[in-house]
């Protein structure tokens, strides 16, 4: 690919009224894997994440701590930038909804909706969840203890009466249904799409989109006593992070519409119902896809402070390292479904796949090249049928199966294909036994080790979006400079260059140490 096709991916911006949890890490890692994968394919990637600091929930939490909302937001936001740093999340833009640019963009969206005649003033009376920052109809509520009511997410709701601006969401019902029918890929996975279609088919009420009970938010143009409903300016971040509305740097025209909004399944309604309706009203093109992931459970149980089972994702990195956790989340959690995490599961997966299989393959391959070839590769060797079979299998897994799966967000399937290639390489080593060939057929040993080096390079590039730090260290040891997917085209030009360079490989050092559960527990808990 030579045209550097733009690709814009966003996560749902995080709500920093508490420290990050493992779900925040999972979403960031999944988006990062796609961003790195697309960059390696040659795309011009724009990757955005950030924090949403407005809304009643932030106001209440700040008051409980005796702080102003702005001060509280400033205190909590660094925890989320630290999370990105710890997990090597390679964003191009980290945005906060408190930025002036986001206020300007949200107010422009508001003016456009108002100019279309889609806004009006009235009084809101209904159920509202502060924790979800969401409105719920009576029929959606669950019975709590006594006479209390709960949202579908199990959060408390309260009856709210307030003067408000309303958005004529009801007038977009048919347009939304047409969108879902004409663009079935707009909402993924299908389970979420079906859920949204049922909700919209049930009828849409107009949406209350302003507040007067607090002033922490974006002021309504021409009516400063009102601040916008938090989801209005929160969703607008996807545009304001590009420079909407003036587009002074040309980023809106270059990257919008977004290729994918990657979000949690609990906020699909905001992204797949409210957001496209707002954009339709504003005359702005719709994103190409909203893709929702599931929850990360702790040993199969939903995490909560009351149960005392909330996973600290940064402490987890301190115990096991970022790449081991990244690999586990992408390998063991089927995207779109809920997944479960535990220390034992992380250690088992990392040791089995990374240390014992891939790490062992890399270490013994490079060690044999260093010991038996003086670290120098050769062009004077010929492939036999076993070599060609292995090469074809690795190319198929890494060049076709894994990319096809990643493009569908089927990360687990892609890594299963990658692991089959790793297993095949290890089996090839055992079958060819280069340590024996050294005595019986030195020329064949040279061919085997060169073939392994070629396959190892392909495997390392393929897995780099998932374990970037480890893959980088391995490719550094191998002296491989070209590391992008567009170079995995079957051409051996890179190898010829590597041979002509003639630089000897140094004695390798292990990339994937085995994790020990007991030591990890003693060190971190």
N, C-alpha and C positions, 0 to 999 in steps of 0.2 A: 504494500500500500504506500503510495507516494503523495497522495493529495492531502494528507493530514486532516482527515474528516473530523470535524468537531464532535465531541461527545461530552455531555453535561450530566453529571450524576450528583444528587444531593441526598443527605440523610435528613430525617426529621430533626429539627434543631431541638436540643435538650432543654428541659425545664429545671434550672438549677436551684430548686428549693430544698435540695438535699444533696449529699455526695453521690457520685456516679455509682450505678450498680452494674451487674454483669450484662444486663440487657443493653445498656448503653455501649459497652465494649463490643458486644456481638454485632450490633448494627454498624458501628464504626468499622469493624474489621471486615464485615461482608462488603460494605461499600468500598473499602480500601482495596480489597482483592479485585473487585471489578475495575476500579480506577487503574490499578497497576497493570492488570491484564490488558486493558484497552490501550494504555500507553505503550506497552510492549508490542502490541499489534500495529502500532503506528498512528493511532488516533491522537488528535489534539484534545486532551482531556481537561475538563474543568471539574473539580471535585470540591463541593462546599458542604460545610457542617457549621455548627454554632450553638448558640443558646437563645432561648426565648424567655426574657426576664420580666415580661409584663403580666398583668392579670391579678384577679382577686386572691388566688392562692399565694402568690408571692407577697402580696400586701399582708395577708393574715399571718404568714410564717414570719415575716419581718417584724410585725408588731409583737408577736409572741416572744421574739428575741430582743425586744426593745430597740429595734433598729429601723432606720428608714429603708424603704425598698431598694433605692439606688445603692446604698451602702451594703445591704445584704447581697444584692446581685453581684456587686464588685468583689465581695468576699468569696462567693461560691463559684463564680465563673472559672477561676484558675484551676479548680479541681477537674474541670472538663478539658481544659487545654493540657493539663498534666496527663489525663487519660489518653489523649491523642498521642502525646509524646511517648508514653510507656508502651503503647501498642503499635507504634510506628505507623500511625494513620496519616497518610500523605496528602492532607487536604491542601487545596490551592487558596481557599478563602475560609476563614473562621469568622462568622458574623454574630453580632448581638443585635437583638431587636431594638435595643435602646439607642443604637447609632442614629445620628441625625439623618443619614441617607435612607434608612428604613422608614423613619417618620415621613420623609418627603414622598417616598414611593407609595406608602400606604394611603396618604392623603390624596395622591393622584388617582389611585384606584377608587377611592371613595368618590371623588369628584366625577369620575367617569360613570360610576354606577348611578349617581344622583342625576347626571345629565341625561341618562337613558330613561329616567323616570322609575327606577327600581328601588328607590328609598322613600320612606315616609315615617312620620313620628306617630307613636301610639304608646299605650301602656302595656308593659309585659307582666303577665301573671302566669307562673308555672314553676315546674320543678327544675332545679339547677344543682349540679354537682360541682362544688368548688374544686375538689381534687381533680376531676376530669376536665374542668372548665367547659362543661357541656350541658346542653338542655336535653331534657327527656320528656317524652309524652307519658301520660298516666299508664297506658298499656304496656310500656317498656319496663316499668318499675318492678322490683322484687320486694317481697316482704322481709323486713328485718325483725329484730327482737321487739316485742311489744307492738306498738303501732307505727314504728319507724319504717321508712321507705328507703330502698337502696337502688342505685343505678344498675344497669345490666352488667357493669364491671364490679359490682359489689361495694361501691363507694357511697357514703351518705349523700342524700339530696336534701335540699331545703326549699320550701315554698318561697318564691321571690316575687315581689311586686315592685315595679320600677318604671319610671318614664324612660322610653327607649326609642332609638331609631331602628327601623325594621328593613330588612332586605326581602324583596319579593321572590323568595326562593320557590314558592309554589308555582310561579309562572314558568319555571325552568324544568318542571317534571318531565314533560314529553321530550324536550331537547336532550335531557340527560339519558333517558331511555334509548333514544335514537343513537346517542354517542356509544352507549354500551353495546348496542346491536351492530353498529357499523364498524366499531373498533374493539373487537373482543379481547385484544391484547392490552387494552387500556388499563384494566384492573387485573392484577395477578397476585396470587394464584387463583384458579377457577373458583375455589371455595369462597374466597373473599368477594369475587365478582358476583357470584350467585347471591351472597348475603346482601350486597349493596343493591342489586336489582330488586330483590324482595322488599327492601326498605323503601326504595323510591316508588315502586309499584303500589305500595300501601298508602301513598299520598304524602305530599310535602307541605309542611306549614311554613309560613314566612318566618324568617330568622331574626331574632333580636340581636343587633350588632353594636350596641353602645351601652355605656354605664354612666350613672351619675353618683353612685355611692362611694366611689373612690376616684382619684385622679392620676394613678400611676399607669400611664399608657400613652397612646397616640391621640392627640386632641382631634376631635371631629372638626373638619373645616367649616367655618362659619358658625359653629356652635360649641365653643370651648368648655362649656359646662359638662359636655359629654366626652368620654374617652372611648375609643373603639373597643369592641369585643376582642379579646386577646387573639382569637384565631384569625382575625382579619389581618393584623399586622404580622402575626407569626407566619402565615402562609405567604405573605408578600415578600418575605426574606429571599425567596428563591429568585425573585426578580431584582430586588434592591441590591443583592450581592453582586449582580452583574452591572449595576449602574442605571437601572430603570428609574425615572422615565427619560432622562436626557441622553443616555447612552453615549457619554462623552468619549469613552475608550472603545466603543464599538463592540463591547462584549455581549450586549443583548442581541444585536443582529447576528453575532457570530454563534452564540451558544443556545439561544432560546429558539424553539421550545426545548425544555429539558428532556433528555432521553429517558431518565428514570428518576422518580422520587422513591427512595428506599425508606420504608417506614415500618413501625410496629403495627400489628393487626388491630390494636385497640384504637387506633386513630385513622382507620380507613375512611370512616364517614366524612371526616373533615377534608381529606385529600381527594376523595373520589366523588363526593356530592357537593359540598360547599365550595371547594376550590374551583372546580371546572365551571360551576354556575357563576361564581364571582368573575372569572376570566371571560366567560361569555358576555356577561353584562358590561365588562370593561373594554371589550373589543380586543382582547389579548389572546394570542394563540394558546392552545391547551398543551400541557406536557404530553409526551408520547406514552408514558406508562407510569402507573402507581403500583409498586410491588411491595407486598406486605410480608414480613417475616413473623414467626411465632415467638413465644416467650421462652426464656431460659429458666428452667426449673432447677431447684436444688434437691438432688436425689429424688426427682420425680414430684417434688412438692413446690408450690408457688412460694416465692420468697416474700417475707414480710417482717417488719420490725418486731411485731408482736410475737412471732414465732422464734425470733432470734436467729434466723437462718439466712440473712442477707449476705451475699458474697461480696467482699471488697475486691474489685477487679485489679486494683493497683497492688494490693498485698499479694494477690495471686501471681502477678508478674514477678514480684520479689522472690516467691518460692520456686517458680518453675521456669521463668523466662517467657518473654512475649511470644516467641515463635512456637513454642510447645502449645501454648493456649490458643493461639491463632489457628494452628493446624487442627487441634481438637475441635474447636468450634465449627470450622469449615468442613471437617471430615465427618464428624459424628452427629451434627445437627442437620437434619434434612430441611433445607430452606423452605419456609412457608409453614412448617409445622413446629410445634413445641419440641424443645430438646431438654435434656437433663445433664447437669454437670456435677462432678464430684472430684476430689483430689485423686481418688483411686482411678477413676476413668481417665483423667488427664495423664497420669503416670503410665497407665497400661497402654494407652494409644501412642503416646510419644515414644515410649521405649520400643514397642513392637514395630512401628512404622519408620520412625526417624532414626533411632539409635541402632536397633538390631538389623533393620533391612537396608534403608537408604544410607545411613551413616556407615554401616559396615561395608557396603558396596564401595562407597567413596574412599574409605580409608585403605581397604586392601588393594583397590585398583591403583591409587596414586602411590601407595607404598611399594607395590611391585614395579611400577614404572620407574620410581626413584632408585630402587635397589638393583633391578635387573637391566634397565636401559640407561642408567646414569641420569634419569630424569628427562631424557631427550626423546621426542617422538620422531617417527620415521615415515617417509613416503614410500619406502621400498618394501611394500607388503601387499598381498593380494587377499581379497575376501573369498571365502569359500561359502558353501550353501548355508552352513550354520551361522556365519557372520551376517549374510544377507537376510536370513530369516529373523535374527535378532534385531538388526537395524530396521527392518520393515515393521516389526512389532512395536518397537519404541517410537518410531515416527508416527505410526497409526494412533497409538495411545496419546502421545504428547502433541502431535500436530493436527489431529482430527477429533478424537473422542473427547479429550479434556476441553479444548476450545469450544466444541459444540455444546458440551454440558454447561460450561461457565456462561455462555451466551444465554442459556435458559435458566440461569441461577441454580442449576442442578449441581451444586458444588460437590456433594458427596459422590455422585456418579462420576464426575470428572476425576476425583482423587482415587476412586476405585480403579479406573483405567490406568492412572499413573502408577498405582501400586502393583498392578499386574505387570507393568513394564519393569518395575524395580525387581519383582520376584523373578521375572524372566532373565534379567541380567545376572542376578545371583546364581540362578540355576546354570546359566551359561558358564560362569566362572567355575562352578563345581564340575560341570561336564568336561570343559576344556582343560582344566587343571594346569594352568600355566607354570606352576612350580615343578610339575613333572616334565612339561615340554622344554623347560630350560635345559634339561639333560638330554632329552630324546630328540627334540626338534626345535632348536632355538629360533629358526625363522618363523615357525608357526607361533611360538610364544610372542614374538614381536607383533604378529598380526592380531593375536587375541588381545593384547594389552592396548594396542592402538584402537581396536574396535570398541573396547570397553571405555576408553577415554572419550570417544565420539558419542557413545550412548550416554555416558555420565553427564557430558555437557548438555545434551538435550534434556535429560531429566532435571538438571539443576535449573535451567532456564524455565522449564514448564512449571516448576513448583515455586519459583521466585515470588510471584504475586501473593502466595500464601505465607511463606516463611522468608521474607525479604532479607533479613539480617543474616541468617544462616546460609542462604543461597549465595549471597554476595561474598561471604567469607570463603565458601567453597570455590566459586568461580575465580576469585582472586588467587587462591592457591593453584588453580589450574592454569592461570595466565590467560583466561578467556576474556577478550575485550568486547566483542560483539555479543550482546546478550538479549536481543529482542526477538519477538515472535516472527517478525517478517524475515528474519534470517534463517528460520527453521523451514527452509524450502527444499531440503534434500541436497542443496549445493554443498560441495566440500571445499569451496574457496577459502572459508575461514580456517579449515584444517591445513590447507596448503600454506596459508600465511603463517600459521602457528609453527609449522615445520620449518619454513624458510627462516623464521626468526631465530630458531635454534636454541632459544633460552631453555636451560634445564629447569625442571621442576624441583623445588626444594622438598625436603622431607616433610610430608604432610603432618598436620596436627588435627586431632579429632574435632569435628564440628558439632556432633550431637552426643554429649555425655548422657549416660543413663541417669534417669531421675530415680531418686530413692524416697519413697513416701515417708519413712520414719524420720530421715534427716530433714525433709521439707517441713514436716510437722513441728520438729523441735526448733527449727530456725524461725518459723513465721507465726506461730500461734500462741 
